[in-house]
Amino acid sequence: MKFQFNKTELQGLRKQLKIRVAALPTLKNKESALRAEIKKYKKQLKAILNELNTAVEEIKKIKRLYSEFPLDLVELKDIEILPKKIAGVKIPIFQKVILETRDFSLFGSPSWFLKGVTILQKIIELEIRLKIEEIVVEILELARKKTTQKVNLYEKVQIPAYEDAILKIKRYLEDVENLDKAGSKIVKKRLAEL
């Protein structure tokens, strides 16, 4: 860290130190809030994955029948996502999936078609929710990592460096002041002797 040995520099360093010391608790709180949210979203991710696996297993039971099932019967129209801020980090929150089911004859189609459509809709929604939750976890992990780096930078590098620089400048200024006092005493003494 480069600095000059003067009072202006000393004031500037004190101001920077004060800012970092004040910001440190906020950063630590943000880091712990992000950790808690990551844990919560990972738990939700696991639940969605289990639900998706259950739905896929349900399809496997009637797998042979799905060869007759037209896959274009269900079409994705829109996904509603709302933004949300968690500890200053903007994340997408899943609201709903808008699916469109093409008309089909209930009498001309096999009886299981209706159940097949319902299972397919559920799988589509779960896969979309899963992707969104994965994105949320990724965003939160990145934000937590950056916050942790900033906490470590302040705590282990910058705050000690500013404190050390302030101490060095104070000692230097005290030494200069003491030398000035000693010099003026010597000058007074010599003037008194004349």
C-alpha positions as CSV (number, residue, x, y, z in Angstrom):
1,M,0.0,0.0,0.0
2,K,1.4,3.4,-1.0
3,F,0.8,6.5,1.0
4,Q,2.3,9.8,1.9
5,F,3.4,10.9,5.3
6,N,1.2,13.9,6.0
7,K,-2.0,14.8,7.9
8,T,-4.2,14.9,4.7
9,E,-3.2,11.3,3.9
10,L,-3.8,10.3,7.5
11,Q,-7.3,11.7,7.4
12,G,-8.0,10.0,4.1
13,L,-6.8,6.6,5.4
14,R,-8.9,7.0,8.6
15,K,-11.9,7.7,6.5
16,Q,-11.3,4.6,4.3
17,L,-10.7,2.5,7.4
18,K,-13.9,3.7,9.0
19,I,-15.9,2.8,5.8
20,R,-14.5,-0.7,5.7
21,V,-15.0,-1.3,9.4
22,A,-18.6,-0.1,9.2
23,A,-19.3,-2.3,6.0
24,L,-17.8,-5.5,7.5
25,P,-20.7,-6.5,9.7
26,T,-23.2,-5.8,6.9
27,L,-21.1,-8.0,4.5
28,K,-20.9,-10.8,7.1
29,N,-24.7,-10.6,7.6
30,K,-25.2,-10.8,3.8
31,E,-22.9,-13.8,3.6
32,S,-24.8,-15.7,6.3
33,A,-28.2,-14.8,4.7
34,L,-27.0,-16.1,1.3
35,R,-25.7,-19.3,2.9
36,A,-29.1,-19.8,4.5
37,E,-31.0,-19.1,1.3
38,I,-28.7,-21.5,-0.7
39,K,-29.4,-24.2,1.8
40,K,-33.2,-23.6,1.5
41,Y,-33.1,-23.6,-2.3
42,K,-31.0,-26.7,-2.4
43,K,-33.6,-28.4,-0.3
44,Q,-36.3,-27.3,-2.6
45,L,-34.3,-28.5,-5.6
46,K,-34.0,-31.9,-4.0
47,A,-37.8,-32.0,-3.4
48,I,-38.5,-31.0,-7.0
49,L,-36.1,-33.7,-8.3
50,N,-37.8,-36.4,-6.2
51,E,-41.2,-35.3,-7.5
52,L,-39.9,-35.3,-11.1
53,N,-38.4,-38.8,-10.6
54,T,-41.8,-40.0,-9.2
55,A,-43.6,-38.6,-12.3
56,V,-41.1,-40.2,-14.7
57,E,-41.6,-43.5,-12.9
58,E,-45.3,-43.2,-13.3
59,I,-44.8,-42.8,-17.1
60,K,-42.5,-45.8,-17.2
61,K,-45.4,-47.9,-16.0
62,I,-47.4,-47.1,-19.1
63,K,-44.4,-46.7,-21.4
64,R,-45.6,-48.9,-24.2
65,L,-48.8,-47.0,-24.4
66,Y,-47.0,-43.7,-25.0
67,S,-45.9,-44.9,-28.4
68,E,-49.5,-44.1,-29.5
69,F,-49.4,-40.7,-27.6
70,P,-48.9,-37.7,-29.8
71,L,-46.1,-35.6,-28.1
72,D,-47.3,-32.4,-29.7
73,L,-50.6,-32.7,-27.8
74,V,-49.2,-30.4,-25.0
75,E,-47.4,-27.2,-26.0
76,L,-45.5,-24.8,-23.8
77,K,-46.9,-21.2,-24.3
78,D,-45.3,-19.2,-21.5
79,I,-43.4,-19.3,-18.2
80,E,-44.2,-16.7,-15.6
81,I,-41.2,-15.7,-13.6
82,L,-41.1,-12.8,-11.1
83,P,-37.8,-11.1,-9.9
84,K,-37.0,-11.1,-6.2
85,K,-34.2,-9.7,-4.2
86,I,-32.5,-11.7,-1.5
87,A,-29.7,-9.9,0.4
88,G,-29.4,-7.5,-2.5
89,V,-29.2,-10.3,-5.1
90,K,-31.8,-10.4,-7.8
91,I,-33.1,-13.9,-8.5
92,P,-36.0,-15.4,-10.7
93,I,-38.9,-16.8,-8.8
94,F,-41.1,-19.4,-10.6
95,Q,-44.8,-18.5,-10.7
96,K,-46.5,-20.8,-13.2
97,V,-46.2,-22.5,-16.6
98,I,-48.8,-21.8,-19.2
99,L,-49.4,-25.0,-21.3
100,E,-51.8,-25.4,-24.1
101,T,-53.4,-28.8,-24.8
102,R,-54.6,-29.4,-28.3
103,D,-58.1,-30.7,-28.6
104,F,-58.5,-34.4,-28.9
105,S,-61.5,-36.6,-29.0
106,L,-62.2,-38.2,-25.6
107,F,-64.2,-40.9,-27.4
108,G,-61.9,-41.5,-30.3
109,S,-58.7,-41.6,-28.1
110,P,-57.7,-44.3,-25.7
111,S,-59.1,-43.8,-22.1
112,W,-55.6,-43.2,-20.6
113,F,-54.9,-40.1,-22.9
114,L,-56.4,-37.7,-20.3
115,K,-54.1,-39.1,-17.6
116,G,-51.2,-39.1,-20.0
117,V,-51.8,-35.4,-20.7
118,T,-51.9,-34.6,-17.0
119,I,-48.6,-36.5,-16.3
120,L,-46.9,-34.8,-19.3
121,Q,-48.0,-31.4,-18.1
122,K,-46.7,-32.2,-14.6
123,I,-43.3,-33.3,-16.0
124,I,-43.0,-30.2,-18.1
125,E,-43.7,-27.9,-15.1
126,L,-41.4,-29.8,-12.8
127,E,-38.5,-29.7,-15.4
128,I,-39.0,-26.0,-15.8
129,R,-39.1,-25.4,-12.0
130,L,-36.0,-27.6,-11.6
131,K,-34.1,-25.5,-14.2
132,I,-35.1,-22.2,-12.5
133,E,-34.2,-23.5,-9.1
134,E,-30.8,-24.6,-10.4
135,I,-30.3,-21.1,-11.9
136,V,-31.3,-19.5,-8.5
137,V,-28.8,-21.7,-6.6
138,E,-26.1,-20.8,-9.1
139,I,-26.8,-17.1,-8.8
140,L,-26.8,-17.3,-5.0
141,E,-23.6,-19.3,-4.9
142,L,-21.8,-16.8,-7.1
143,A,-23.0,-13.9,-4.9
144,R,-22.0,-15.7,-1.7
145,K,-18.6,-16.4,-3.1
146,K,-18.1,-12.8,-4.1
147,T,-19.3,-11.6,-0.7
148,T,-17.0,-14.1,1.1
149,Q,-14.1,-12.8,-1.0
150,K,-14.9,-9.2,-0.1
151,V,-15.2,-10.1,3.7
152,N,-11.8,-11.8,3.5
153,L,-10.3,-8.9,1.6
154,Y,-11.6,-6.3,4.2
155,E,-10.9,-8.5,7.2
156,K,-7.5,-10.0,6.3
157,V,-6.0,-7.5,3.9
158,Q,-7.4,-4.0,3.7
159,I,-8.3,-3.2,7.4
160,P,-4.9,-4.4,8.7
161,A,-3.1,-2.5,5.9
162,Y,-5.0,0.7,6.7
163,E,-4.3,0.3,10.4
164,D,-0.6,-0.3,9.8
165,A,-0.4,2.7,7.4
166,I,-2.2,5.0,9.9
167,L,0.2,3.9,12.7
168,K,3.2,4.5,10.5
169,I,2.0,8.0,9.5
170,K,1.2,8.9,13.2
171,R,4.6,7.8,14.4
172,Y,6.3,9.7,11.6
173,L,4.3,12.9,12.3
174,E,5.1,12.5,16.1
175,D,8.8,12.1,15.3
176,V,8.7,15.2,13.1
177,E,6.8,17.2,15.8
178,N,9.3,16.0,18.5
179,L,12.3,17.0,16.3
180,D,10.7,20.4,15.6
181,K,10.2,20.9,19.4
182,A,13.7,19.8,20.1
183,G,15.1,22.1,17.4
184,S,13.2,25.1,18.6
185,K,14.4,24.5,22.2
186,I,18.0,24.4,20.9
187,V,17.4,27.6,18.9
188,K,15.9,29.3,22.0
189,K,18.7,28.1,24.2
190,R,21.4,29.5,21.8
191,L,19.5,32.8,21.4
192,A,19.4,33.1,25.2
193,E,23.1,32.5,25.4
194,L,23.8,35.4,23.0
